[in-house]
Amino acid sequence: MTRFRPCIDLHSGQVKQIVGGTLSNSSSDLKTNYISNLPANHFASLYKKHALSGAHVIMLGPGNEAAAQEALAAWPGGLQVGGGITAENAKLWIERGAEKAVLKALDDDAEKLVVDLSCRRVEDKWMVAMNKWQTLTDMEVDHDTIRSLEPYCSEFLIHAADNEGLQRGIDEELVEKLGQWCTKPVTYAGGGRQLEDFDLVQRLSQGRVDLTIGSALDIFGGSGVKFDECVEWNQKQKMR
C-alpha cells in the first residue's frame, strides 16, 4: 500500500521548501517556495504525534547539523536523516537518534541504510544526480542498478530532481518503473501536488511506492494538500 512519507528539508539551518533544480553553490540561483518560522523539531514532534514513520530529514548543504539533531531529539528512532551522510559518519547519525541514514555510499549495516538514488531525466533514462542534484553521474536508475543495490540497504529514496518543488505533477513513468523494479520499500518525492496523487501512485506502482509531498502541503505554505488529509490517508491504508 502507498503511504504518505513526510519530510523536513533543511537549508541554512531553516525548514524550507525549494525548487530542487535550482539548488547549487550560488545563493542567487536558489528559488524558494517556503521558509518556515517554526524549527525542525516542531515538525518532528508533529510527525511523531501522528505516527508518520519513515519521515526523512534532509540537510541541503552546510549549516544544518544542529537543526537536524534537534529534530532527531524530538523523535528518537523515528526519523531518517540524509544529506552529507557518508559511510564514515552514518553510524554517528544513528547514535544521534536517526532511525536510518540516507546515503549514496554503502556500508555494512544494511538494515540501517537507505540508498539515495535521486535522479534527473536524460532523454528516456534517469541518471543519478549528486552535489545538490547538479552533477549527473554515469549511474542509471534502472532494474539492474536497483537489484544490485538491494542487498546493501533496507529501502530507497528517490527524488525526481526535475520535478522537485514545482508542483506540476509526479513523474508517472518513473513511479511505475520503481513499482516494477523494487522489492525493497521505496519512497518517491517530486511534483506531488494534490491528494489524488496518492491514488495515482498506488495505481501506477501497485502500492509498492510511498509518496512524499512537500511544497504543496499546507504546513509548508502550500494550498494543494492538507496535512490532516495525508494523515487520514495513512490511517485508511492501515485499515485495509
ChimeraX commands (.cxc) that place a marker at each C-alpha (Angstrom):
marker #1 position 0.00,0.00,0.00 radius 0.5
marker #1 position 1.18,3.51,-0.79 radius 0.5
marker #1 position 1.84,5.65,2.29 radius 0.5
marker #1 position 2.44,9.34,2.90 radius 0.5
marker #1 position 6.06,9.91,3.93 radius 0.5
marker #1 position 6.61,13.43,5.28 radius 0.5
marker #1 position 9.85,15.39,5.06 radius 0.5
marker #1 position 11.85,18.09,6.85 radius 0.5
marker #1 position 14.08,19.80,4.31 radius 0.5
marker #1 position 16.79,21.94,5.89 radius 0.5
marker #1 position 18.68,24.74,4.17 radius 0.5
marker #1 position 20.95,27.16,6.06 radius 0.5
marker #1 position 19.52,25.86,9.32 radius 0.5
marker #1 position 15.88,26.58,8.43 radius 0.5
marker #1 position 13.00,24.41,7.31 radius 0.5
marker #1 position 12.40,25.28,3.67 radius 0.5
marker #1 position 10.71,24.05,0.53 radius 0.5
marker #1 position 12.78,24.79,-2.55 radius 0.5
marker #1 position 12.74,24.14,-6.28 radius 0.5
marker #1 position 15.17,21.22,-6.42 radius 0.5
marker #1 position 16.70,22.04,-9.78 radius 0.5
marker #1 position 17.84,25.46,-8.55 radius 0.5
marker #1 position 19.90,24.16,-5.64 radius 0.5
marker #1 position 23.57,24.99,-6.27 radius 0.5
marker #1 position 26.56,26.69,-4.68 radius 0.5
marker #1 position 25.22,30.08,-5.78 radius 0.5
marker #1 position 22.55,31.52,-3.48 radius 0.5
marker #1 position 21.34,33.80,-6.29 radius 0.5
marker #1 position 20.19,30.74,-8.27 radius 0.5
marker #1 position 18.05,29.34,-5.46 radius 0.5
marker #1 position 14.28,29.53,-5.81 radius 0.5
marker #1 position 12.45,29.05,-2.51 radius 0.5
marker #1 position 8.77,28.17,-2.23 radius 0.5
marker #1 position 8.54,28.50,1.55 radius 0.5
marker #1 position 10.59,29.32,4.64 radius 0.5
marker #1 position 9.10,28.22,7.94 radius 0.5
marker #1 position 9.22,30.32,11.09 radius 0.5
marker #1 position 9.00,27.09,13.06 radius 0.5
marker #1 position 12.03,24.96,13.98 radius 0.5
marker #1 position 12.72,21.49,12.66 radius 0.5
marker #1 position 11.81,19.86,15.97 radius 0.5
marker #1 position 8.28,21.25,15.66 radius 0.5
marker #1 position 7.69,19.17,12.54 radius 0.5
marker #1 position 9.42,16.15,14.07 radius 0.5
marker #1 position 7.04,16.33,17.04 radius 0.5
marker #1 position 4.07,16.71,14.68 radius 0.5
marker #1 position 5.07,13.62,12.73 radius 0.5
marker #1 position 5.62,11.69,15.96 radius 0.5
marker #1 position 2.17,12.68,17.22 radius 0.5
marker #1 position 0.58,11.16,14.14 radius 0.5
marker #1 position 2.93,8.14,13.97 radius 0.5
marker #1 position 4.16,9.05,10.48 radius 0.5
marker #1 position 7.05,6.62,10.43 radius 0.5
marker #1 position 9.63,6.77,7.66 radius 0.5
marker #1 position 9.77,10.56,7.59 radius 0.5
marker #1 position 13.09,11.92,6.39 radius 0.5
marker #1 position 15.19,14.92,7.43 radius 0.5
marker #1 position 17.34,16.12,4.53 radius 0.5
marker #1 position 20.24,18.53,5.06 radius 0.5
marker #1 position 20.62,20.57,1.87 radius 0.5
marker #1 position 24.15,21.86,2.21 radius 0.5
marker #1 position 26.13,23.08,5.25 radius 0.5
marker #1 position 24.81,24.73,8.41 radius 0.5
marker #1 position 22.04,22.22,9.08 radius 0.5
marker #1 position 23.51,19.74,11.55 radius 0.5
marker #1 position 22.22,21.47,14.69 radius 0.5
marker #1 position 18.67,21.69,13.32 radius 0.5
marker #1 position 18.82,18.05,12.22 radius 0.5
marker #1 position 19.96,16.95,15.67 radius 0.5
marker #1 position 17.12,18.90,17.28 radius 0.5
marker #1 position 14.64,17.12,15.03 radius 0.5
marker #1 position 16.11,13.71,15.88 radius 0.5
marker #1 position 15.97,14.52,19.58 radius 0.5
marker #1 position 12.25,15.27,19.26 radius 0.5
marker #1 position 11.59,11.80,17.87 radius 0.5
marker #1 position 14.47,9.44,18.67 radius 0.5
marker #1 position 14.45,6.43,16.37 radius 0.5
marker #1 position 11.58,7.82,14.32 radius 0.5
marker #1 position 13.24,9.80,11.55 radius 0.5
marker #1 position 15.62,9.05,8.72 radius 0.5
marker #1 position 18.42,11.56,8.06 radius 0.5
marker #1 position 20.18,12.37,4.82 radius 0.5
marker #1 position 22.31,14.97,3.09 radius 0.5
marker #1 position 26.07,14.83,3.60 radius 0.5
marker #1 position 25.81,11.35,5.09 radius 0.5
marker #1 position 28.74,9.08,4.29 radius 0.5
marker #1 position 29.84,5.59,5.22 radius 0.5
marker #1 position 32.15,7.26,7.74 radius 0.5
marker #1 position 29.53,9.32,9.62 radius 0.5
marker #1 position 26.37,7.25,9.14 radius 0.5
marker #1 position 26.81,5.41,12.44 radius 0.5
marker #1 position 27.27,8.73,14.24 radius 0.5
marker #1 position 23.88,9.91,13.00 radius 0.5
marker #1 position 22.29,6.64,14.07 radius 0.5
marker #1 position 23.76,7.23,17.52 radius 0.5
marker #1 position 22.29,10.74,17.45 radius 0.5
marker #1 position 18.83,9.21,17.13 radius 0.5
marker #1 position 18.19,8.62,13.43 radius 0.5
marker #1 position 16.14,5.54,12.61 radius 0.5
marker #1 position 18.13,5.13,9.39 radius 0.5
marker #1 position 20.76,7.05,7.45 radius 0.5
marker #1 position 20.18,8.09,3.84 radius 0.5
marker #1 position 23.35,7.99,1.75 radius 0.5
marker #1 position 24.79,7.26,-1.66 radius 0.5
marker #1 position 27.86,5.31,-0.48 radius 0.5
marker #1 position 27.33,1.89,1.08 radius 0.5
marker #1 position 28.30,0.47,4.45 radius 0.5
marker #1 position 27.86,-2.93,6.03 radius 0.5
marker #1 position 24.74,-2.26,8.14 radius 0.5
marker #1 position 22.03,-2.73,5.53 radius 0.5
marker #1 position 19.13,-2.56,7.99 radius 0.5
marker #1 position 20.05,0.99,8.98 radius 0.5
marker #1 position 20.74,2.29,5.47 radius 0.5
marker #1 position 18.53,3.97,2.89 radius 0.5
marker #1 position 20.17,4.37,-0.51 radius 0.5
marker #1 position 19.54,7.74,-2.15 radius 0.5
marker #1 position 19.12,7.36,-5.90 radius 0.5
marker #1 position 17.84,10.86,-6.56 radius 0.5
marker #1 position 17.99,11.49,-10.26 radius 0.5
marker #1 position 17.41,13.71,-13.27 radius 0.5
marker #1 position 15.87,12.69,-16.55 radius 0.5
marker #1 position 18.13,12.48,-19.59 radius 0.5
marker #1 position 16.06,11.67,-22.67 radius 0.5
marker #1 position 14.40,8.33,-21.87 radius 0.5
marker #1 position 16.61,7.48,-18.88 radius 0.5
marker #1 position 17.02,8.60,-15.26 radius 0.5
marker #1 position 20.58,9.31,-14.17 radius 0.5
marker #1 position 21.66,9.57,-10.52 radius 0.5
marker #1 position 22.47,13.19,-9.61 radius 0.5
marker #1 position 24.84,14.27,-6.81 radius 0.5
marker #1 position 26.18,17.52,-5.34 radius 0.5
marker #1 position 22.81,19.17,-4.71 radius 0.5
marker #1 position 21.43,17.37,-7.76 radius 0.5
marker #1 position 23.65,19.41,-10.09 radius 0.5
marker #1 position 26.19,16.73,-11.08 radius 0.5
marker #1 position 25.00,13.88,-13.24 radius 0.5
marker #1 position 26.74,10.55,-12.71 radius 0.5
marker #1 position 27.01,7.67,-15.15 radius 0.5
marker #1 position 24.75,5.52,-12.93 radius 0.5
marker #1 position 21.35,4.90,-14.42 radius 0.5
marker #1 position 18.33,4.26,-12.22 radius 0.5
marker #1 position 17.03,1.04,-13.73 radius 0.5
marker #1 position 16.19,-2.56,-12.90 radius 0.5
marker #1 position 19.80,-3.74,-12.83 radius 0.5
marker #1 position 21.01,-0.90,-10.60 radius 0.5
marker #1 position 18.17,-1.38,-8.13 radius 0.5
marker #1 position 18.69,-5.13,-7.90 radius 0.5
marker #1 position 22.46,-4.77,-7.47 radius 0.5
marker #1 position 21.98,-2.40,-4.51 radius 0.5
marker #1 position 19.09,-4.11,-2.72 radius 0.5
marker #1 position 21.31,-6.49,-0.71 radius 0.5
marker #1 position 23.09,-3.50,0.84 radius 0.5
marker #1 position 20.14,-1.42,2.08 radius 0.5
marker #1 position 16.72,-1.63,3.67 radius 0.5
marker #1 position 14.98,0.83,1.32 radius 0.5
marker #1 position 15.41,3.51,-1.35 radius 0.5
marker #1 position 14.71,7.25,-1.52 radius 0.5
marker #1 position 14.20,8.71,-4.99 radius 0.5
marker #1 position 13.92,12.46,-5.54 radius 0.5
marker #1 position 12.94,13.29,-9.11 radius 0.5
marker #1 position 15.01,16.48,-9.08 radius 0.5
marker #1 position 13.47,17.90,-12.25 radius 0.5
marker #1 position 10.03,17.78,-10.61 radius 0.5
marker #1 position 11.07,18.74,-7.08 radius 0.5
marker #1 position 9.30,21.84,-5.75 radius 0.5
marker #1 position 7.46,22.65,-8.98 radius 0.5
marker #1 position 4.04,21.20,-8.06 radius 0.5
marker #1 position 3.48,20.24,-11.69 radius 0.5
marker #1 position 2.78,16.58,-11.10 radius 0.5
marker #1 position 4.83,13.49,-10.43 radius 0.5
marker #1 position 7.00,11.63,-12.94 radius 0.5
marker #1 position 4.42,8.94,-13.63 radius 0.5
marker #1 position 6.69,6.78,-15.74 radius 0.5
marker #1 position 9.40,6.71,-13.07 radius 0.5
marker #1 position 6.90,5.82,-10.35 radius 0.5
marker #1 position 5.53,2.96,-12.47 radius 0.5
marker #1 position 9.05,1.66,-13.16 radius 0.5
marker #1 position 10.02,1.84,-9.48 radius 0.5
marker #1 position 7.00,-0.29,-8.65 radius 0.5
marker #1 position 8.25,-2.88,-11.14 radius 0.5
marker #1 position 11.94,-2.76,-10.21 radius 0.5
marker #1 position 11.98,-2.54,-6.41 radius 0.5
marker #1 position 11.40,-5.37,-3.97 radius 0.5
marker #1 position 12.50,-3.23,-1.00 radius 0.5
marker #1 position 10.45,-0.24,0.25 radius 0.5
marker #1 position 10.91,2.88,-1.87 radius 0.5
marker #1 position 9.82,6.49,-1.37 radius 0.5
marker #1 position 9.32,8.85,-4.32 radius 0.5
marker #1 position 9.49,12.66,-3.98 radius 0.5
marker #1 position 8.99,15.29,-6.65 radius 0.5
marker #1 position 5.96,17.10,-8.04 radius 0.5
marker #1 position 3.25,15.84,-5.68 radius 0.5
marker #1 position 0.52,18.49,-5.64 radius 0.5
marker #1 position -2.85,17.02,-4.66 radius 0.5
marker #1 position -4.41,14.31,-2.53 radius 0.5
marker #1 position -5.33,12.36,-5.65 radius 0.5
marker #1 position -1.62,11.78,-6.26 radius 0.5
marker #1 position -1.70,9.08,-3.57 radius 0.5
marker #1 position -4.29,7.16,-5.58 radius 0.5
marker #1 position -2.24,7.72,-8.72 radius 0.5
marker #1 position 1.00,6.45,-7.15 radius 0.5
marker #1 position -0.82,3.49,-5.64 radius 0.5
marker #1 position -2.27,2.55,-9.02 radius 0.5
marker #1 position 0.93,3.08,-11.02 radius 0.5
marker #1 position 3.16,1.21,-8.56 radius 0.5
marker #1 position 0.59,-1.35,-7.39 radius 0.5
marker #1 position 1.04,0.04,-3.89 radius 0.5
marker #1 position 4.78,-0.58,-3.82 radius 0.5
marker #1 position 5.92,3.07,-3.79 radius 0.5
marker #1 position 5.37,5.63,-1.00 radius 0.5
marker #1 position 4.95,9.34,-1.73 radius 0.5
marker #1 position 6.41,12.47,-0.18 radius 0.5
marker #1 position 4.58,15.77,-0.65 radius 0.5
marker #1 position 6.39,18.97,0.32 radius 0.5
marker #1 position 5.70,22.36,-1.27 radius 0.5
marker #1 position 2.01,21.64,-1.92 radius 0.5
marker #1 position 1.38,20.79,1.76 radius 0.5
marker #1 position -0.41,23.36,3.91 radius 0.5
marker #1 position 2.10,23.08,6.77 radius 0.5
marker #1 position 4.74,24.27,4.28 radius 0.5
marker #1 position 2.68,27.16,2.92 radius 0.5
marker #1 position 1.05,25.17,0.12 radius 0.5
marker #1 position -2.60,25.04,-0.87 radius 0.5
marker #1 position -2.81,21.76,-2.76 radius 0.5
marker #1 position -2.95,19.25,0.10 radius 0.5
marker #1 position -3.83,19.44,3.77 radius 0.5
marker #1 position -1.55,17.66,6.23 radius 0.5
marker #1 position -4.57,16.22,8.04 radius 0.5
marker #1 position -5.74,14.66,4.75 radius 0.5
marker #1 position -2.40,12.89,4.40 radius 0.5
marker #1 position -2.63,11.58,7.95 radius 0.5
marker #1 position -6.15,10.33,7.21 radius 0.5
marker #1 position -4.90,8.62,4.04 radius 0.5
marker #1 position -2.32,6.65,6.03 radius 0.5
marker #1 position -4.89,5.67,8.62 radius 0.5
marker #1 position -7.20,4.33,5.92 radius 0.5
marker #1 position -4.37,2.26,4.42 radius 0.5
marker #1 position -3.73,0.64,7.79 radius 0.5
marker #1 position -7.35,-0.49,7.98 radius 0.5
marker #1 position -7.23,-2.25,4.60 radius 0.5
marker link #1:1,2 radius 0.2
marker link #1:2,3 radius 0.2
marker link #1:3,4 radius 0.2
marker link #1:4,5 radius 0.2
marker link #1:5,6 radius 0.2
marker link #1:6,7 radius 0.2
marker link #1:7,8 radius 0.2
marker link #1:8,9 radius 0.2
marker link #1:9,10 radius 0.2
marker link #1:10,11 radius 0.2
marker link #1:11,12 radius 0.2
marker link #1:12,13 radius 0.2
marker link #1:13,14 radius 0.2
marker link #1:14,15 radius 0.2
marker link #1:15,16 radius 0.2
marker link #1:16,17 radius 0.2
marker link #1:17,18 radius 0.2
marker link #1:18,19 radius 0.2
marker link #1:19,20 radius 0.2
marker link #1:20,21 radius 0.2
marker link #1:21,22 radius 0.2
marker link #1:22,23 radius 0.2
marker link #1:23,24 radius 0.2
marker link #1:24,25 radius 0.2
marker link #1:25,26 radius 0.2
marker link #1:26,27 radius 0.2
marker link #1:27,28 radius 0.2
marker link #1:28,29 radius 0.2
marker link #1:29,30 radius 0.2
marker link #1:30,31 radius 0.2
marker link #1:31,32 radius 0.2
marker link #1:32,33 radius 0.2
marker link #1:33,34 radius 0.2
marker link #1:34,35 radius 0.2
marker link #1:35,36 radius 0.2
marker link #1:36,37 radius 0.2
marker link #1:37,38 radius 0.2
marker link #1:38,39 radius 0.2
marker link #1:39,40 radius 0.2
marker link #1:40,41 radius 0.2
marker link #1:41,42 radius 0.2
marker link #1:42,43 radius 0.2
marker link #1:43,44 radius 0.2
marker link #1:44,45 radius 0.2
marker link #1:45,46 radius 0.2
marker link #1:46,47 radius 0.2
marker link #1:47,48 radius 0.2
marker link #1:48,49 radius 0.2
marker link #1:49,50 radius 0.2
marker link #1:50,51 radius 0.2
marker link #1:51,52 radius 0.2
marker link #1:52,53 radius 0.2
marker link #1:53,54 radius 0.2
marker link #1:54,55 radius 0.2
marker link #1:55,56 radius 0.2
marker link #1:56,57 radius 0.2
marker link #1:57,58 radius 0.2
marker link #1:58,59 radius 0.2
marker link #1:59,60 radius 0.2
marker link #1:60,61 radius 0.2
marker link #1:61,62 radius 0.2
marker link #1:62,63 radius 0.2
marker link #1:63,64 radius 0.2
marker link #1:64,65 radius 0.2
marker link #1:65,66 radius 0.2
marker link #1:66,67 radius 0.2
marker link #1:67,68 radius 0.2
marker link #1:68,69 radius 0.2
marker link #1:69,70 radius 0.2
marker link #1:70,71 radius 0.2
marker link #1:71,72 radius 0.2
marker link #1:72,73 radius 0.2
marker link #1:73,74 radius 0.2
marker link #1:74,75 radius 0.2
marker link #1:75,76 radius 0.2
marker link #1:76,77 radius 0.2
marker link #1:77,78 radius 0.2
marker link #1:78,79 radius 0.2
marker link #1:79,80 radius 0.2
marker link #1:80,81 radius 0.2
marker link #1:81,82 radius 0.2
marker link #1:82,83 radius 0.2
marker link #1:83,84 radius 0.2
marker link #1:84,85 radius 0.2
marker link #1:85,86 radius 0.2
marker link #1:86,87 radius 0.2
marker link #1:87,88 radius 0.2
marker link #1:88,89 radius 0.2
marker link #1:89,90 radius 0.2
marker link #1:90,91 radius 0.2
marker link #1:91,92 radius 0.2
marker link #1:92,93 radius 0.2
marker link #1:93,94 radius 0.2
marker link #1:94,95 radius 0.2
marker link #1:95,96 radius 0.2
marker link #1:96,97 radius 0.2
marker link #1:97,98 radius 0.2
marker link #1:98,99 radius 0.2
marker link #1:99,100 radius 0.2
marker link #1:100,101 radius 0.2
marker link #1:101,102 radius 0.2
marker link #1:102,103 radius 0.2
marker link #1:103,104 radius 0.2
marker link #1:104,105 radius 0.2
marker link #1:105,106 radius 0.2
marker link #1:106,107 radius 0.2
marker link #1:107,108 radius 0.2
marker link #1:108,109 radius 0.2
marker link #1:109,110 radius 0.2
marker link #1:110,111 radius 0.2
marker link #1:111,112 radius 0.2
marker link #1:112,113 radius 0.2
marker link #1:113,114 radius 0.2
marker link #1:114,115 radius 0.2
marker link #1:115,116 radius 0.2
marker link #1:116,117 radius 0.2
marker link #1:117,118 radius 0.2
marker link #1:118,119 radius 0.2
marker link #1:119,120 radius 0.2
marker link #1:120,121 radius 0.2
marker link #1:121,122 radius 0.2
marker link #1:122,123 radius 0.2
marker link #1:123,124 radius 0.2
marker link #1:124,125 radius 0.2
marker link #1:125,126 radius 0.2
marker link #1:126,127 radius 0.2
marker link #1:127,128 radius 0.2
marker link #1:128,129 radius 0.2
marker link #1:129,130 radius 0.2
marker link #1:130,131 radius 0.2
marker link #1:131,132 radius 0.2
marker link #1:132,133 radius 0.2
marker link #1:133,134 radius 0.2
marker link #1:134,135 radius 0.2
marker link #1:135,136 radius 0.2
marker link #1:136,137 radius 0.2
marker link #1:137,138 radius 0.2
marker link #1:138,139 radius 0.2
marker link #1:139,140 radius 0.2
marker link #1:140,141 radius 0.2
marker link #1:141,142 radius 0.2
marker link #1:142,143 radius 0.2
marker link #1:143,144 radius 0.2
marker link #1:144,145 radius 0.2
marker link #1:145,146 radius 0.2
marker link #1:146,147 radius 0.2
marker link #1:147,148 radius 0.2
marker link #1:148,149 radius 0.2
marker link #1:149,150 radius 0.2
marker link #1:150,151 radius 0.2
marker link #1:151,152 radius 0.2
marker link #1:152,153 radius 0.2
marker link #1:153,154 radius 0.2
marker link #1:154,155 radius 0.2
marker link #1:155,156 radius 0.2
marker link #1:156,157 radius 0.2
marker link #1:157,158 radius 0.2
marker link #1:158,159 radius 0.2
marker link #1:159,160 radius 0.2
marker link #1:160,161 radius 0.2
marker link #1:161,162 radius 0.2
marker link #1:162,163 radius 0.2
marker link #1:163,164 radius 0.2
marker link #1:164,165 radius 0.2
marker link #1:165,166 radius 0.2
marker link #1:166,167 radius 0.2
marker link #1:167,168 radius 0.2
marker link #1:168,169 radius 0.2
marker link #1:169,170 radius 0.2
marker link #1:170,171 radius 0.2
marker link #1:171,172 radius 0.2
marker link #1:172,173 radius 0.2
marker link #1:173,174 radius 0.2
marker link #1:174,175 radius 0.2
marker link #1:175,176 radius 0.2
marker link #1:176,177 radius 0.2
marker link #1:177,178 radius 0.2
marker link #1:178,179 radius 0.2
marker link #1:179,180 radius 0.2
marker link #1:180,181 radius 0.2
marker link #1:181,182 radius 0.2
marker link #1:182,183 radius 0.2
marker link #1:183,184 radius 0.2
marker link #1:184,185 radius 0.2
marker link #1:185,186 radius 0.2
marker link #1:186,187 radius 0.2
marker link #1:187,188 radius 0.2
marker link #1:188,189 radius 0.2
marker link #1:189,190 radius 0.2
marker link #1:190,191 radius 0.2
marker link #1:191,192 radius 0.2
marker link #1:192,193 radius 0.2
marker link #1:193,194 radius 0.2
marker link #1:194,195 radius 0.2
marker link #1:195,196 radius 0.2
marker link #1:196,197 radius 0.2
marker link #1:197,198 radius 0.2
marker link #1:198,199 radius 0.2
marker link #1:199,200 radius 0.2
marker link #1:200,201 radius 0.2
marker link #1:201,202 radius 0.2
marker link #1:202,203 radius 0.2
marker link #1:203,204 radius 0.2
marker link #1:204,205 radius 0.2
marker link #1:205,206 radius 0.2
marker link #1:206,207 radius 0.2
marker link #1:207,208 radius 0.2
marker link #1:208,209 radius 0.2
marker link #1:209,210 radius 0.2
marker link #1:210,211 radius 0.2
marker link #1:211,212 radius 0.2
marker link #1:212,213 radius 0.2
marker link #1:213,214 radius 0.2
marker link #1:214,215 radius 0.2
marker link #1:215,216 radius 0.2
marker link #1:216,217 radius 0.2
marker link #1:217,218 radius 0.2
marker link #1:218,219 radius 0.2
marker link #1:219,220 radius 0.2
marker link #1:220,221 radius 0.2
marker link #1:221,222 radius 0.2
marker link #1:222,223 radius 0.2
marker link #1:223,224 radius 0.2
marker link #1:224,225 radius 0.2
marker link #1:225,226 radius 0.2
marker link #1:226,227 radius 0.2
marker link #1:227,228 radius 0.2
marker link #1:228,229 radius 0.2
marker link #1:229,230 radius 0.2
marker link #1:230,231 radius 0.2
marker link #1:231,232 radius 0.2
marker link #1:232,233 radius 0.2
marker link #1:233,234 radius 0.2
marker link #1:234,235 radius 0.2
marker link #1:235,236 radius 0.2
marker link #1:236,237 radius 0.2
marker link #1:237,238 radius 0.2
marker link #1:238,239 radius 0.2
marker link #1:239,240 radius 0.2
view
